[in-house]
Amino acid sequence: MINVIIVIAWRDLLAQLRSRSFLVQTLLLPFILTLLIGNAIGGTRKVDPLPVALVGSGEISQSIGALLEQSGLAKVHGLPDASSAEKAVRTGEATIAVVLPERLESKVLRSDPLEVRILIDPTSHQRGEVVKQLVQGYMQQLEAARAAILGGVRALAPSTAQELQSTLTLIRAKVEKQFQVASIDLQTKEASGRSQGIFAYYAVAFGVMFTLLSATNGAGGVIDELERGTIHRLLAAPVTPVLLLVSKFLALWLLGVWQLGAFAIFSSLIYGVSWGAPLAVLPVLLATAAAAAGFGGIIIGISRSREQLNTLSLVFVLVMSLLGGSMWPLETLPGAAQVLSKFTYNRWSIEAFQLTALGSSDPHLYLATGVLFAMAVVGVVFGSFQLNRRFRQ
Amino acid sequence: MALLMPTLETPRPFFLLMIYGTMLGVVLVVKNLQKRYDKFIAVHDVSFHVQRGEVYGLLGPNGAGKSSTIRVLSCLAKPDSGSVVIDGSDIVQEQAKVKRTIGIVPQDFALYDDFSALENLVFFGRLYGISGRDLKIRAQELLEAVGLLERSHEAVGTFSGGMKRRINIAAGLMHKPKMLYLDEPTVGIDPQSRRKILDLVKTLNASGLTVLYTTHYMEEAEELCHRIGVIDQGKIIAEGTLAQMRQLAGETAPIRLELREPLAASQLEQLKTLVDEIIAEENTLTLFARDPKDALSGILQMLSSFGAHVHHLELDEPDLETVFLKLTGRRLRD
């Protein structure tokens, strides 16, 4: 029984490993893509400051501009009015625009309502949000200062002309003092997070994505066999449907292990990407390969022909890679996408590998590994059920 | 026709079928086999048996139920009713044993194109538990038998259709089966390759191998098969040796005519007075006459009086095509 499983699985594995297109797709392409995209997006470069359009005049406006420039996150250029600021955001000249009200200083003193408009390009919403928080923080500081002055003025009650003169002098001095905008010492420093830099992130992300692609390749092999009739020849030999299914999924799993394992070894040797301690990486690698085999099972289960499988797998892998963090870092995804990403293999695998790379034994690592194995079981059961139905036809 | 059917008409207990098979040297006994796919009955109450060392032909047009029958006999589909006993083992109860007894050569090239001929044979041999030296020797023997020893290390994907067909047969023989199913093994190949395959089947049979051969080529059935079962619309409509089948066709022999224009119904009625039976398909006529040579001059005179132009005329000896035409009103290749 085991002999039959090994014979069939080994044949499938050998067929893929002999295929030049498979080797290009599963080894060469992830290497090239990691090199190109990892360097283009991240690599060793520093964080580029965002172009920020600032509308406003006076001391407060200058102070906000200086604060943003000092943060290193923004490159500020002044614009005359709100419409030109909005145009700058729409045309991509600025990622964020801060529109301050006219005569801001006198409005502050008169306690007039203040309306500060901030326009953000949603494609850079994360860094735009940081700039917005900086401006909001500054305005809150301004509001606190105004309250303090108002309190001081209300506490004064002059009774003589001399006292009035003296009070006015004090108020002027206080206002002058308060409105000498205090310089804020803002220091921005780059620090690699969980992904150990964007290059390492993309190595893991592409490794996972290409494991899914290799699983679809293997799944395509099963569909080819159904169409060619070799599956039926196997079933006419002393091979039961269960043995055949176990063999096919074993091959898909081994294919994933081989592909991801080889990529992990070579990317750490050539690019210096750290995947973590081998003993910690192994369970995640096995779980990811199993999940990929499960994905292969789902693709087999829903495809009626090779053409259909090619189209469906392309759509599934693309969507899962977009949502699951293989195209851009998970942290940059908007809220809804963050929720949807939990249904993708990519997310759980990338998160698990990020944790192994840090040498973390966070419970999330075990959760992610468990989820991957669970996804594998669901996919294999579904694929087996569907394949078994087709065997009987 | 009843005379030609095997003497298994009355229902018998299952164990008697097994004893029958073992005692009388019968390898395969199919009794009242039925297989349906949803509402479509692919195999309808089929019964036949195959003697040890015999080449039994299942002859019928495409879609007649030959491959569906083979699927059931190969343990790839469960019969809905009826029984099949192969070498004393029931195909439902003792599937593992049956699978080792039979060799399958499917209609498709069920081979791995990316593997060499030798690798394909070794792979299929391993599935039957053959290993080591025995495996290599068996593969080499078969490659030699099918005339592909010199190309044993080339990928099957580079082979011609005929060569693939031969490797397909070799793969079905790796485990030395007692009985070989050949499902339309000559479809889509050139005459030279076809000849090689027919000769190979003869050689295998001469070495004692029992063969179940499905085809829609009557010439192949006539050349190879000791007995033939004619199958149409899922039913065996005639069975016997070639001589018995010719007898079934009677004294009649077909005259095939191709006319420029189809005849009118009244003209066909008049023509019927000269022959036993007419099958008209547009401008093609197949006429059955007891003495076709005598009838021919009268037929041509009548056609001339109708103003009909004869393009093509064929006068055949009674053959399986005649039997099929006579029984179904259709040609085998329809």
Interface residues (C-beta under 8 A of the other chain):
Chain A: N3 V4 V7 I8 R11 A15 R18 S19 R228 G229 T230 H232 R233 L234 L235 A236 A237 P238 V239 R392 Q393
Chain B: Y37 S74 C75 L76 A77 A96 K99 R100 I102 I104 P106 Q107 D108 F109 A110 L111 Y112 D114 F115 F123 F124 R126 L127 Y128 G129 A171
